[in-house]
Amino acid sequence: MYSPKNIIDLVAENVIKTKNPFGMPKTIINNWWKTSAVGREGDALLYTGLMYQFGPYIETATRFMEKYEDTYWADYVRYGQYVPNYLMGVGLALLTPAKAKKRFNAILQNIAKILMKSNVDFFYKPELDEYSGALLYDLGDQDGFVRHANLVAAKLRQNGVHKLITVDPHTTYTLKVLFPKYTGEYFEVKTYFELIHLKSGNGSGQVTLHDPCFYGRYLELSDVPAKVLSNMNIECLTVRNTGQYTHCCGGPVESISPKLSGEIAARRLEELKATGSPVVTMCPICLGNLQRAGADVEDLSSVIARQAM
């Protein structure tokens, strides 16, 4: 296990300098929209929180952290906050395969296509799309989280944004529950799958849904993706731990102990594999962790796009 303090200090310093936990310029990681037809004007802002964009870089960082966990070199993480951010960002970007970046970008492009197909009035402005600060809160840096959340909320307010369409559970929970509590700013927050009403007779078969913790336990949205897939003639099989009792993928400890995270993901995967059907989730962290545990996992948006487009 890595020192929690070292990890928290590194993440906090990166967020202060670059507004994201990896210390990477947003121009490097947020490019999915450049090949999308989504417009810049509309009723609700599509807000990714950059979580899917982080996906490929999380995979790379986790692979290296797992290699050096509990070794002599693990303690050197403490010096990461003194490395110039541009060096850290460029280095991580160069180590991350282009194929992985393309895979996660495709998920966001699919979500935009699904919303357009559903005639949802939305827009996207990359300059307004910032990391929510969720990891700061998860790691216990409440002061750092509040400072960052206030900056994000102020930017949205100053640009007249009131409605947000989110794409992942961490950003959804942070904006919908934590922002009102800690910043006093209230936004109308909906996940993209709450807004789509697509039907298709082309679908068939069965899938197993993995409920991310925030959707299952705290936001109680587990039934919505199943209904969306049902409208496409796809049956969602029941697993033992679901909804408010869903089993964690191991994501919350990934930054401190990739090995422990992997063990938790492996246990969850055994539950999911028991149905014998393909596994589907709707969270970039769950997607990465379950894939690392050996699952052939697909994002919900990919399934919907394949049936609806």
C-alpha positions in Angstrom: 0.0 0.0 0.0 1.2 3.5 -0.8 1.2 6.2 1.9 -2.3 7.8 1.9 -0.7 11.1 2.8 1.7 11.0 -0.1 -1.1 10.2 -2.5 -3.4 12.9 -1.1 -0.7 15.5 -1.2 0.2 14.7 -4.8 -3.4 14.7 -6.0 -4.2 18.0 -4.1 -1.1 19.7 -5.6 -2.0 18.6 -9.1 -5.6 19.8 -8.7 -4.4 23.2 -7.5 -2.0 23.6 -10.4 -4.0 22.0 -13.3 -7.5 21.5 -11.9 -7.2 17.7 -12.3 -5.6 14.9 -10.2 -3.1 13.9 -12.8 -1.5 17.2 -13.4 -2.2 17.0 -17.1 -3.2 20.0 -19.3 -6.9 19.6 -20.3 -5.8 20.2 -24.0 -4.0 16.9 -23.9 -6.8 14.7 -22.5 -10.1 16.4 -23.7 -10.3 16.0 -27.4 -13.3 13.7 -28.0 -15.6 16.6 -29.1 -13.4 17.6 -32.0 -14.8 14.8 -34.1 -18.3 15.0 -32.8 -21.3 16.9 -34.2 -22.4 18.3 -30.8 -23.2 22.0 -30.9 -22.1 24.8 -28.6 -25.6 26.1 -27.8 -28.5 24.4 -26.1 -30.6 24.0 -23.0 -28.3 21.8 -20.9 -24.5 21.5 -20.7 -23.1 18.0 -21.3 -20.7 17.7 -18.4 -18.2 14.9 -18.5 -16.1 15.9 -15.5 -13.3 14.5 -17.6 -13.7 11.1 -16.0 -13.9 9.0 -19.2 -11.0 11.1 -20.6 -8.9 10.1 -17.6 -9.7 6.4 -18.2 -6.7 5.4 -20.4 -4.3 7.4 -18.1 -5.7 5.7 -15.0 -5.0 2.4 -16.7 -1.4 3.4 -17.3 -0.8 4.9 -13.9 -2.4 1.9 -12.1 -0.2 -0.5 -14.1 3.0 1.2 -12.9 1.7 1.8 -9.3 0.8 -1.9 -9.0 4.3 -2.9 -10.1 6.0 -0.8 -7.4 3.5 -1.1 -4.6 5.1 -2.3 -1.3 8.6 -1.9 -2.7 11.4 0.5 -1.9 10.4 2.8 -4.7 6.8 3.3 -3.5 7.9 6.0 -1.1 9.2 8.1 -4.0 5.6 9.1 -4.8 6.0 11.9 -2.3 8.3 13.7 -4.7 5.8 13.7 -7.5 4.4 17.0 -6.4 7.7 18.7 -7.1 7.9 17.5 -10.7 6.8 20.1 -13.2 3.2 19.4 -14.3 4.0 19.6 -18.0 6.6 16.9 -17.6 4.3 14.6 -15.7 1.5 15.1 -18.1 3.5 14.7 -21.3 5.2 11.6 -19.8 2.0 9.9 -18.8 0.5 10.8 -22.2 3.4 9.3 -24.1 3.2 6.1 -22.0 -0.5 5.7 -22.7 -1.5 3.7 -25.9 -3.4 5.7 -28.5 -5.8 2.7 -28.8 -6.8 3.2 -25.2 -7.4 6.9 -25.7 -9.5 6.2 -28.8 -11.6 3.6 -26.9 -12.6 6.0 -24.1 -13.2 8.9 -26.5 -15.6 6.7 -28.5 -17.7 6.2 -25.4 -18.2 10.0 -25.1 -18.9 10.3 -28.8 -21.5 7.5 -28.4 -23.2 9.3 -25.6 -23.4 12.5 -27.6 -24.9 10.6 -30.5 -27.5 8.9 -28.3 -28.6 12.2 -26.9 -29.0 13.7 -30.3 -30.9 10.6 -31.5 -33.2 11.2 -28.5 -33.7 14.8 -29.5 -32.3 16.1 -26.2 -31.6 19.8 -26.3 -28.0 20.0 -25.1 -24.6 21.6 -25.9 -21.0 21.1 -25.1 -18.3 23.7 -24.3 -14.9 22.1 -23.3 -13.9 25.3 -21.6 -16.7 24.8 -19.0 -16.1 21.1 -18.5 -13.9 20.7 -15.4 -13.0 17.9 -13.1 -15.5 17.8 -10.2 -13.0 17.2 -7.4 -14.5 13.8 -6.5 -11.2 12.1 -5.6 -10.2 14.9 -3.2 -13.4 14.2 -1.3 -13.0 10.4 -1.4 -9.5 10.7 0.0 -10.6 12.9 2.8 -9.1 16.3 1.7 -12.3 18.2 2.4 -10.7 21.6 2.4 -9.1 21.0 -1.0 -12.4 19.7 -2.3 -14.4 22.7 -1.1 -11.8 25.1 -2.6 -11.9 23.3 -6.0 -15.7 22.8 -6.0 -16.2 26.5 -5.4 -14.1 27.4 -8.4 -16.0 24.9 -10.6 -19.4 26.0 -9.4 -18.5 29.7 -9.8 -17.4 29.2 -13.4 -20.7 27.4 -14.2 -22.8 30.1 -12.5 -20.9 32.9 -14.2 -21.6 31.4 -17.6 -25.3 31.0 -16.9 -25.3 27.2 -16.7 -28.2 25.7 -14.7 -28.8 22.3 -16.2 -26.1 19.6 -16.5 -26.2 16.2 -18.2 -23.6 13.9 -16.6 -22.0 10.7 -17.9 -20.5 9.0 -14.9 -21.5 8.3 -11.3 -18.7 10.1 -9.5 -19.4 13.4 -11.3 -23.1 13.0 -11.0 -23.0 12.4 -7.2 -20.5 15.3 -6.7 -22.6 17.8 -8.6 -26.0 16.7 -7.4 -25.2 16.0 -3.7 -21.9 17.5 -2.7 -22.0 20.8 -4.5 -25.2 22.0 -2.9 -23.9 20.9 0.5 -20.4 22.5 0.3 -20.7 25.3 -2.2 -24.4 26.3 -1.9 -24.8 26.1 -5.6 -27.7 24.0 -7.0 -27.8 22.6 -10.5 -30.4 20.5 -12.2 -28.4 17.3 -12.8 -29.5 14.4 -14.9 -27.5 11.4 -16.2 -27.6 10.9 -19.9 -29.4 7.6 -19.6 -32.3 9.2 -17.7 -33.0 11.4 -20.7 -33.1 8.8 -23.5 -36.2 7.1 -24.7 -35.0 5.0 -27.6 -36.7 1.8 -28.7 -35.3 -0.8 -31.0 -36.4 -4.2 -32.2 -32.9 -5.1 -33.3 -31.7 -6.0 -29.9 -31.7 -9.4 -28.4 -30.0 -11.5 -25.8 -29.0 -10.9 -22.2 -26.5 -8.9 -20.3 -25.4 -8.6 -16.7 -25.4 -5.0 -15.3 -22.7 -4.0 -12.8 -24.2 -1.2 -10.7 -21.5 1.4 -9.8 -21.7 2.3 -6.1 -22.9 5.9 -6.5 -25.7 4.9 -8.9 -26.8 1.9 -6.8 -26.3 2.9 -3.2 -26.6 6.6 -3.1 -28.5 7.9 -6.2 -30.8 4.9 -6.6 -30.7 4.9 -10.3 -30.0 1.2 -10.8 -33.4 0.5 -12.4 -33.0 3.1 -15.2 -30.3 1.4 -17.3 -32.2 -1.8 -17.1 -35.3 -0.1 -18.5 -33.4 1.5 -21.3 -32.0 -1.8 -22.4 -35.4 -3.5 -22.0 -36.7 -1.0 -24.5 -34.2 -2.4 -26.9 -35.2 -6.0 -26.2 -32.2 -6.7 -24.1 -32.7 -8.5 -20.8 -30.7 -7.6 -17.8 -30.0 -10.7 -15.6 -30.0 -10.4 -11.8 -26.8 -10.8 -9.8 -26.7 -11.4 -6.1 -25.5 -7.9 -5.0 -27.2 -5.1 -6.8 -28.9 -1.8 -6.3 -28.4 -0.5 -2.8 -26.4 -3.6 -2.0 -24.2 -3.5 -5.0 -20.7 -4.9 -4.6 -17.8 -2.3 -5.1 -15.4 -2.7 -8.0 -12.5 -1.6 -5.9 -12.2 1.9 -7.3 -12.1 3.8 -4.0 -8.8 2.3 -3.0 -7.2 2.1 -6.5 -5.0 5.2 -5.9 -3.6 3.9 -2.6 -3.4 0.1 -3.2 -3.9 -1.1 -6.8 -3.3 -4.7 -5.5 -6.2 -4.5 -3.0 -8.4 -2.8 -5.6 -7.7 -5.7 -8.0 -8.6 -8.3 -5.4 -12.0 -6.5 -4.7 -12.6 -6.3 -8.5 -11.9 -10.0 -8.9 -14.4 -10.9 -6.2 -17.1 -8.7 -7.9 -16.2 -10.3 -11.2 -17.0 -13.7 -9.9 -20.5 -12.6 -9.0 -21.0 -11.1 -12.4 -19.6 -14.0 -14.3 -22.0 -16.4 -12.5 -24.9 -15.3 -14.9 -22.9 -16.4 -17.9 -23.9 -13.3 -19.9 -21.8 -10.3 -21.1 -21.0 -7.7 -18.4 -22.1 -4.0 -18.9 -21.4 -1.1 -16.7 -21.7 2.7 -16.8 -18.6 4.0 -15.0 -15.1 4.5 -16.4 -13.6 3.4 -13.1 -15.6 0.2 -12.9 -14.9 -0.4 -16.6 -11.2 -0.2 -16.0 -11.1 -2.2 -12.8 -13.2 -5.0 -14.0 -11.3 -5.2 -17.3 -8.0 -5.4 -15.2 -9.6 -8.3 -13.3 -10.1 -10.2 -16.5 -13.6 -9.3 -17.6 -14.8 -8.5 -21.1 -16.8 -5.5 -20.1 -18.7 -3.1 -22.3 -19.9 0.4 -21.5 -23.7 0.9 -21.4 -23.4 3.7 -24.0 -21.7 1.4 -26.5 -24.5 -1.2 -26.2 -27.2 1.5 -26.6 -25.4 3.1 -29.6 -25.0 -0.2 -31.4 -28.7 -1.0 -31.1 -30.1 2.5 -31.7 -28.0 4.0 -34.5 
